[in-house]
Amino acid sequence: MGSSPAEDGLILVQRLPSGVAQVLINRPKSLNSLTRPMIVELARAIKSLDADDSVGAVVLSGAGRSFCAGVDLTAAEAVFKGDVKDLLTDPVHQMELCRKPIVGAIRGFAVTAGFEIALACDVLVAGHDAVFVDTHARFGIFPSWGLSQKLSRIIGPNRAREVSLTAAPITAAAAEKWGLVTHVVNADKVLEKATEVAEAMLRNNRDLVLRYKAVINDGLKLDLGRALALEKERAHSFYDGMSKEQFEQMQKYISSRRSRPASKM
């Protein structure tokens, strides 16, 4: 089990033997609010883990009682002017490029930029204390990490408009009911549950997990007809690239699994 802290220890990466990498936003006294160096380091960490063949999935969490309270507004100008133009140091963009599944472990506040980082995860596990809040309209900040487009696609446009235009909080219970999070657990079990979900993914064919994530996420950007065509195109390409030996290995593996009970989440 290895770890590699950022220079100032505000973004921590820990690689588990299972192939899961845990990324921790580590500024708990400020509710993990983000400075420009933290944003750059988080983007760098995600990009590095995507390129690391020993890592199959990522769990992203925050230290202490908050996931991320957004951007540290004392550094707002440096963050917002840099973010809009520089995709290489944009953590949400790097999360969207990441081939590995990203599971968000949400305790406490996920506010504005923190909410946007949560929305860039593929699966969200929340504590009973989790609260998602979009304060862009309250503070006069224009969204640039996807909240204005992603939230409506998950919880529906009417709910998203009310949440964003009133800055109303979404509780963990509502988030689960609306399909924003997939599990709600006790706050002290959030990281454990998120890691369990990530490790369940890695018990499957890792190559297929990456391909499946990609076709789901790429298909969501299209209308249903084009998304179905995309799936068909990638399936044909996948099977055309398989050798006879690979088909035989797949058949043997399936036969060996038939007698085993399915694992439960």
Disulfide bonds with the S-S distance in Angstrom:
none
